[in-house]
Amino acid sequence: YPRRTERGEWAMRMKRIGVVAALVVGLTAAASVPATAAVVIKGGGTRWRPSVVDVDRRERVRWRAVSGTHTVRAYGGNWKFSKRIGPGQSVKRRFAKRGRYRFFCSIHGSVAGGNCTGMCGRVLV
């Protein structure tokens, strides 16, 4: 009888070790894959939704136009980015450094004297 008990305890310990190891590997894999935040224009609208996106470093932001043609253009001097997106298209950008990144649609917004009016937004990293 003692041997069966020892074998049973040993088997239970090995199962627990296997579960813990699987959790650690899963968490490590999940932590190494950056997430993606979405900014969307719906129904030919003229506003980014949401207009302010808060992301972690190395996380991607995806701008998507459900309908209509738009641009994603950087302003404010701390980054350079300018892409045109048509209906059903999207564009992504990863942010490696902390900061505030301002953007606008040059078709539905404008920047004058450092101030944006119309279709404007910010990414906070």
Secondary structure, DSSP 8 states (H G I E B T S, - for coil): -HHHHHHHHHHHHHHHHHHHHHHHHHHHHHHHS--EEEEEE-TT-SS-BSSEEE--TT-EEEEEESSS-EEEEEESSS---EEEE-TT-EEEEE--S-SEEEEEEEEEEEEETTEEEEEEEEEE-
